[in-house]
């Protein structure tokens, strides 16, 4: 799927659209698989156990193993991602520093969640407003598909 809102063509690869993604969205705990199939109770118990393990995060001040209720929650945040080469910018300006995710296991550089996981999507108009990036996209590039048609 192509980005819904793009800030420009990619200055790195020249062929992709630099689209806005929102990450850090809440995820339904019953939906842990990429195919979005709701799991049965046994699978859900395993998923919750695994989720609990990952929530025992390493605190930046060195306080390892804090209970999930004390972990720092990440607010929804924006990224600009090229839909071809996957270059990432942390602000809606492709003239700034960019970075690349691991091509085998792409993660968000802000929250370290899966870049293409269920907590992330191409930003909608509502998401753009939430991020404060509503005026940062080029409407003539919005929702272009591979054939250049809206």
C-alpha positions as CSV (number, residue, x, y, z in Angstrom):
1,X,0.0,0.0,0.0
2,X,1.3,3.5,-0.9
3,X,1.4,6.3,1.7
4,X,-1.8,8.3,2.2
5,X,0.1,11.5,2.8
6,X,3.6,12.2,1.4
7,X,6.1,15.0,2.1
8,X,8.1,14.6,-1.1
9,X,9.8,12.1,-3.4
10,X,12.7,10.4,-1.9
11,X,16.0,12.3,-2.3
12,X,17.9,9.1,-1.6
13,X,16.6,6.6,-4.1
14,X,14.7,9.0,-6.3
15,X,11.9,6.5,-6.9
16,X,9.9,6.4,-3.7
17,X,7.4,8.5,-1.9
18,X,8.4,9.8,1.5
19,X,5.1,9.0,3.3
20,X,4.1,9.8,6.9
21,X,3.6,6.9,9.2
22,X,2.3,7.1,12.7
23,X,3.7,4.6,15.3
24,X,2.9,3.9,18.9
25,X,-0.8,3.3,18.4
26,X,-2.6,1.1,20.9
27,X,-2.9,-2.6,19.8
28,X,-5.8,-4.9,20.7
29,X,-4.1,-7.6,22.9
30,X,-6.2,-10.3,21.2
31,X,-4.6,-9.5,17.9
32,X,-1.0,-10.5,18.2
33,X,-0.5,-12.1,14.8
34,X,0.4,-10.2,11.6
35,X,-2.6,-11.7,9.9
36,X,-4.8,-9.9,12.5
37,X,-6.6,-13.2,13.5
38,X,-8.0,-13.1,17.0
39,X,-6.5,-15.9,18.9
40,X,-8.1,-18.5,21.1
41,X,-7.8,-18.2,24.9
42,X,-4.8,-20.5,25.2
43,X,-2.9,-18.5,22.5
44,X,-4.0,-15.3,24.3
45,X,-2.5,-16.5,27.6
46,X,0.8,-17.2,25.9
47,X,0.7,-13.8,24.1
48,X,0.0,-12.0,27.4
49,X,2.9,-13.9,29.1
50,X,5.2,-12.9,26.2
51,X,3.9,-9.3,26.3
52,X,4.6,-9.2,30.0
53,X,8.1,-10.3,29.5
54,X,8.7,-7.5,26.9
55,X,7.1,-4.9,29.2
56,X,9.7,-5.5,31.8
57,X,11.8,-2.9,30.0
58,X,15.3,-1.6,30.7
59,X,14.8,1.8,32.2
60,X,17.2,4.5,30.9
61,X,18.4,5.2,34.5
62,X,19.4,1.6,34.9
63,X,16.4,0.3,36.8
64,X,15.9,-3.0,35.1
65,X,12.9,-5.2,35.5
66,X,10.3,-2.5,36.5
67,X,6.8,-3.9,36.5
68,X,4.7,-3.1,33.4
69,X,2.7,-0.5,35.3
70,X,5.9,1.5,35.8
71,X,7.2,1.4,32.3
72,X,7.4,4.5,30.2
73,X,4.5,4.5,27.7
74,X,5.4,5.9,24.2
75,X,2.9,8.4,22.8
76,X,2.0,8.1,19.1
77,X,4.8,9.6,17.1
78,X,5.4,10.3,13.4
79,X,8.0,9.1,11.0
80,X,8.6,9.8,7.3
81,X,9.4,6.6,5.5
82,X,10.3,6.1,1.9
83,X,8.0,3.4,0.5
84,X,10.8,2.1,-1.8
85,X,14.1,2.2,0.0
86,X,12.7,2.5,3.6
87,X,14.9,5.5,4.5
88,X,13.5,7.1,7.7
89,X,13.3,10.7,8.8
90,X,12.2,11.6,12.4
91,X,10.6,14.9,11.2
92,X,8.6,15.8,8.1
93,X,11.6,17.3,6.3
94,X,13.6,15.1,4.0
95,X,16.5,17.5,3.9
96,X,17.4,16.5,7.4
97,X,19.4,13.5,8.6
98,X,17.9,10.1,7.6
99,X,18.6,6.6,8.7
100,X,17.9,3.1,7.5
101,X,16.3,0.3,9.5
102,X,17.7,-3.2,9.6
103,X,16.5,-4.7,6.3
104,X,15.9,-8.1,7.9
105,X,14.1,-6.8,11.0
106,X,12.9,-3.2,10.6
107,X,12.1,-1.4,13.8
108,X,10.9,2.2,14.7
109,X,14.0,4.3,15.7
110,X,11.9,6.0,18.4
111,X,10.1,3.2,20.2
112,X,11.8,0.1,18.7
113,X,8.5,-1.6,17.8
114,X,8.2,-3.3,14.5
115,X,8.2,-0.7,11.7
116,X,5.4,-2.5,9.9
117,X,3.7,-3.9,13.0
118,X,0.1,-3.5,14.1
119,X,1.0,-0.4,16.2
120,X,2.0,1.5,13.0
121,X,0.3,2.6,9.8
122,X,0.4,5.1,7.0
123,X,-1.0,8.3,8.6
124,X,-4.5,9.4,8.0
125,X,-5.7,13.0,8.0
126,X,-6.6,12.6,11.7
127,X,-3.2,11.2,12.4
128,X,-1.5,14.1,10.6
129,X,-3.4,16.5,12.8
130,X,-2.6,14.5,16.0
131,X,1.1,14.7,15.1
132,X,0.9,18.4,14.2
133,X,2.1,17.6,10.7
134,X,-1.1,18.6,8.8
135,X,0.7,21.3,6.8
136,X,3.8,19.3,6.1
137,X,2.6,17.1,3.2
138,X,2.3,17.8,-0.5
139,X,-1.4,17.2,-1.4
140,X,-0.5,16.5,-5.1
141,X,1.5,13.4,-3.8
142,X,-1.2,12.2,-1.4
143,X,-2.6,8.7,-2.0
144,X,-0.8,8.1,-5.3
145,X,-0.7,4.5,-6.2
146,X,2.0,2.8,-8.3
147,X,0.5,4.1,-11.5
148,X,0.4,7.7,-10.3
149,X,-3.3,7.8,-10.0
150,X,-5.4,8.8,-7.0
